[in-house]
Amino acid sequence: MAAETGLSSATVSYALRGIHVPEETQERVREAAERIGYQVDPIARALASGRTGTVGVLCSSLRDLWQQSISTALGRALLETGRYALIVDAAGDSAREAVLARRLVDDRVDAVITIPVDPRSAHWREVAEQVALISIGDALPRAKAAAEVTFDNVVGVTEALRTLSSTGHEDVLVLTPGLPSTPDRPAAEIAQRVADDLGLRARLAACPPDLDGAAAIARAALEADDRPTAIFCFADSMAYGVYAAARELDLTIPDELSVLGYDDHPMSRLLTPPLSTFQWDVPALVGAVVERAADAIDNGRRRRRKVLTPEPRPRGSVAAAPHPARLSR
């Protein structure tokens, strides 16, 4: 191909992968490849380079709509660097996560990007010893990850509970994934500590990220004699279940129940009322993860942890706490 086009073999290689060279050069190489019947052999390329051009994206649960959005964005961004994403779902199961992580390593992916089920699990150490490992949302304290892009839950959780406290709420249900969050700033522990400081009664409940599962958890809490006046959800998809439960119980949001989300999924703006939540800078997140993955693959470099801070998105789902008389209905 180099002889046919008069280009260097490196330029031809880049052009065939669609990276680092102008579109005109790529088109010139593609035309030459079609003319002489040249096809790239991915197995031969992997044997020659030691790389497959594939990056594993291991999600903790694709029932979480935010994780669906992130994995899609990662797939597109990786493709722009000439790499392909292999997206797999641990379905909230730490044992399944361990099996899938090892399978990705066995399939010779160049890196593993994970939104972990269990950040403290020992399997992350094994993965990091064999392939570049990049985590999203949670640090991996038992593994030497190539990079970690984590969330500042101190800021997010504190702002959320202060918002509810300032509007008169004293009894708040906090729906969490039910597993450890960022190990050096555990979100559940932060919620409990901040609630104590504010004089709130905060009840933490493990909750699945899908609508039906979250609705069941919310309904049980809202049918209790001492039902909360507000619910703070660690995923907007959990909040959708709260809306469904409130509708079933004929409770009006926000007059009788305030609801607060945490990741600003686009559908949150379509609810009635629109969901008050927190926005994470998804383009910055995806860019940081892909940049660090490429640096780890190409240069073997480890990067310092990047911490993202959320921005509040107040809308219509939070109001003053209802009068106690309205809670008995």
Order of alpha helices (4+ residues) and beta strands (2+ residues): alpha-alpha-alpha-alpha-beta-alpha-beta-alpha-beta-alpha-beta-beta-alpha-beta-alpha-beta-alpha-beta-alpha-beta-beta-alpha-beta-beta-alpha
